[in-house]
Amino acid sequence: AGPCTTVPGRMDLWNGAPTVRIQVIGTRRVLGVVQPNERLDDLPSSVRRIWTGKDAEADWKTSILGDFAVCPVFDLMECFFGY
């Protein structure tokens, strides 16, 4: 699908799927975070230290800013143009 890269972004919890999304700073691009079980346990420990799951309201109101390692799971051109 493509190489992994690091992007500066803001990670938030959203209604709908995927629940965890990263807005790439300086763009309008929003990346969905793949979570097999849609649970906080699927996320890295550095994220779970902030979103603990003990106070859901606080978790939903808290954005996480940082540099995120992201890897494409499919080829965007192939999805749109079929090649």
LINNORFEN-V742416 format. One record per residue. N is the residue number from 1. PHI is phi in whole degrees, -180 to 180 (999 if undefined). PSI is psi in whole degrees, 0 to 359 (* if undefined). OMEGA is omega in degrees with one decimal (none if undefined). Layout:
n=N phi=PHI psi=PSI omega=OMEGA
n=N phi=PHI psi=PSI omega=OMEGA
This chain:
n=1 phi=999 psi=327 omega=-179.8
n=2 phi=151 psi=168 omega=-178.0
n=3 phi=-77 psi=155 omega=174.4
n=4 phi=-75 psi=155 omega=179.8
n=5 phi=-148 psi=169 omega=176.4
n=6 phi=-111 psi=132 omega=179.6
n=7 phi=-127 psi=143 omega=172.3
n=8 phi=-79 psi=133 omega=-176.4
n=9 phi=-161 psi=180 omega=177.1
n=10 phi=-124 psi=119 omega=180.0
n=11 phi=-95 psi=132 omega=-179.4
n=12 phi=-139 psi=163 omega=171.3
n=13 phi=-96 psi=133 omega=-178.6
n=14 phi=-125 psi=156 omega=169.6
n=15 phi=-74 psi=144 omega=-179.6
n=16 phi=97 psi=182 omega=-178.8
n=17 phi=-113 psi=136 omega=-5.5
n=18 phi=-76 psi=149 omega=-178.0
n=19 phi=-71 psi=320 omega=-179.1
n=20 phi=-96 psi=126 omega=-179.3
n=21 phi=-137 psi=152 omega=178.5
n=22 phi=-119 psi=121 omega=173.0
n=23 phi=-90 psi=121 omega=-178.9
n=24 phi=-74 psi=121 omega=-176.7
n=25 phi=-63 psi=136 omega=179.0
n=26 phi=87 psi=2 omega=178.6
n=27 phi=-136 psi=176 omega=173.1
n=28 phi=-100 psi=8 omega=-174.8
n=29 phi=-78 psi=134 omega=176.3
n=30 phi=-123 psi=126 omega=-178.8
n=31 phi=-106 psi=133 omega=175.5
n=32 phi=-84 psi=142 omega=178.9
n=33 phi=-98 psi=122 omega=-179.8
n=34 phi=-76 psi=124 omega=176.5
n=35 phi=-131 psi=111 omega=-177.0
n=36 phi=-55 psi=322 omega=-175.6
n=37 phi=-111 psi=3 omega=-178.0
n=38 phi=52 psi=44 omega=178.7
n=39 phi=-128 psi=157 omega=177.6
n=40 phi=-61 psi=332 omega=179.3
n=41 phi=-61 psi=338 omega=179.7
n=42 phi=-76 psi=347 omega=-175.2
n=43 phi=-93 psi=158 omega=178.2
n=44 phi=-60 psi=154 omega=-178.0
n=45 phi=-60 psi=328 omega=179.3
n=46 phi=-64 psi=326 omega=176.7
n=47 phi=-76 psi=319 omega=-179.0
n=48 phi=-66 psi=338 omega=175.1
n=49 phi=-69 psi=333 omega=179.6
n=50 phi=-93 psi=310 omega=175.6
n=51 phi=-95 psi=93 omega=-172.9
n=52 phi=-84 psi=337 omega=-175.2
n=53 phi=85 psi=355 omega=-179.7
n=54 phi=-81 psi=332 omega=178.9
n=55 phi=-133 psi=91 omega=-174.5
n=56 phi=-58 psi=320 omega=-179.1
n=57 phi=-62 psi=317 omega=178.6
n=58 phi=-66 psi=319 omega=178.6
n=59 phi=-60 psi=315 omega=-177.8
n=60 phi=-68 psi=335 omega=-179.3
n=61 phi=-92 psi=353 omega=-174.3
n=62 phi=-102 psi=121 omega=173.6
n=63 phi=-94 psi=148 omega=178.0
n=64 phi=-115 psi=117 omega=177.7
n=65 phi=-97 psi=140 omega=178.2
n=66 phi=174 psi=185 omega=173.2
n=67 phi=-99 psi=121 omega=-174.0
n=68 phi=-112 psi=134 omega=173.3
n=69 phi=-81 psi=122 omega=-179.1
n=70 phi=-126 psi=144 omega=179.6
n=71 phi=-132 psi=129 omega=178.1
n=72 phi=-67 psi=144 omega=178.3
n=73 phi=-104 psi=352 omega=175.3
n=74 phi=-154 psi=162 omega=179.6
n=75 phi=-87 psi=115 omega=-176.5
n=76 phi=-59 psi=318 omega=-179.8
n=77 phi=-64 psi=322 omega=179.8
n=78 phi=-66 psi=323 omega=-180.0
n=79 phi=-65 psi=320 omega=-176.8
n=80 phi=-84 psi=324 omega=-172.5
n=81 phi=-114 psi=354 omega=175.2
n=82 phi=73 psi=26 omega=175.2
n=83 phi=-130 psi=* omega=none
